[in-house]
Amino acid sequence: MAFHNPPREGIAALLKSARTLAVIGLSENPSRPSCSVSLAMQRYGYRIIPVNPGIRTWQGIASVPDLDHLESVIRPGDKVDIVNVFRQARHVDAIVDQCLALGLPVLWLQLGVVNEVAAERARAGGMTVVMDRCIYVDRAALRPSPSASAIL
């Protein structure tokens, strides 16, 4: 059975209700899509948690090496709403393992990140999964913002 993303309305509802994004593979390099997309999402009001063992901070925000360390940056009463992935598809299986172990609700695999087996496993574990879509493009379609689009 082929993987299908949630319908447009479901993606819109997800983006409207989310507040905190854990961004796996977030780069300090402004020419990388992970950086520009995260900056745009930040301008839309989302809290960004960088997840990358190779950086200490991103835009002055402390980075964590992996999802298992989220508790060190999550504020009391706060939670991660979406895990946004900018990693190669071969890394998604391990990311799904971490997400399921931590009970994270949504896995978003960016454009070009396709791992249907892992995506189906995440769904079977109760997660909502969006695959091979740009979170910024979907968010911008809801309500364009000149400040957000100006940085891309």
N, C-alpha and C positions, 0 to 999 in steps of 0.2 A: 504494500500500500504506500502510495506517495505521500510525502509530508505536505501539509497545507497550513499556512499561517492563519491566525485568527482573522475573522472578517474585519474590514476597515473600521466598523463601529466598535468592535472589541479593542482594536489597537488604540483608537481615539480615547476610549474610556480608560484604558490602561495608562496612557500618557497624561490624561487629565487628573488621575488620582495619585500618580506617583510623585514623590518628593525627593527621594534619595537614590542616586545611581552609583553603584560600585562599578568602576570602569577597569576591566582587566586588560592590561597591555597599554595603559595610558602612557604616552610618551611626552617628554619635556620638549621635544623638537616641534616647533610651530608648523613645520611643513608636513607633519604626519597627520593623517585624518583623525586619529584618536585625540590629538590635541585640539584641532580646530572644531571638531564635533563637540567635544566636552566643553570648550569655551562657549560655544553657541548654546548648549543645553544649560550651562550655568547662567547665561543671560536670560534664559526663560524662567529662571528661578529654582532650578534643580540644584540640590546639594550634590557635589561630586566627591566621591571617595576614590582616590587613585589606588589601583592594585597593580603593583609592579615591583619585583624584588630589586630591580636595577636602579631605582630612584628613591631618594629620601623624601622629596617633596615635589609637588606640582603646583605652580601658581601660589606658593606659600602654604599649601595644604599638605599635611603629613600623609605619606604614602604607606600602605601596608604591603608586605611581600606576597600575601595570598589571602584568600577568603577566610581562612582559619584565624586570622588576626584582626578581623573586623571589630571585634569587641573592644579593641584598644582605641578605636576612633568613633564608635557609636555613642551618641549621647543618651542619657537615660530617657526612656520612653520613645526613642527613635528606632527606626528599622531601615533596612535596605529594601527598597521596593523593586528595583530592577538591577540585574547583573548584566552589564553591557560588555560584550566581548569583542576585542580587537586582537585576536590571536589566530594563528593558523588552525584549520579544522582538526588537525591531528592532536591538538591540545584540549579539545572540547570534552572528550571523555572524562579526563581528570577534573575538569571544571564542573561538569555535571555531578560527579561524585561528591565534590565539596558542597555544591549547592544543595543537593539532596540531604547530606549529613547535617547541614545547618538549617534546613527547612526554609530556604529562600524561595520566594514565590514566583519570580519571573526571570527567564533567561532570554536575553536578546543577543542574537548573533548577527553582527554587522554584515554589510554587503561583502560577498565573496567568502564568507565563513559558512560552509555547508557541511554538516555531519548529521545526516538523517537518522542514523542509528542512535547516536547520543541524544538527539532532539526527542526522538520517540521514547527513549528511556526516561528523560526528564519529564515528559508528559505523563508517562505511566506512574511516575513518582509524585504526581500532583502539581507539577509546575506548569505555568503558561509559558509557551515558547514561541518566539518570533525569530525567524531565520532568514538570512540573506536579504536584510532590509536595513536601511540607514535610519537610525532613531531620530536624527536631526531632520531629515527629509519628511518623515512622518509627523514630527512635532511641528515643523514649519507649515505643513499643510493645514493644521488646525487653526492657527492664527499667526500669520506672518508678523515678524517683528524686525524693523529696520536695524536695530542694534545687534540682533542675532545674525541676520543675513550679511551684515557688513563685514563680519570677521571671517567668513568663508570665502 
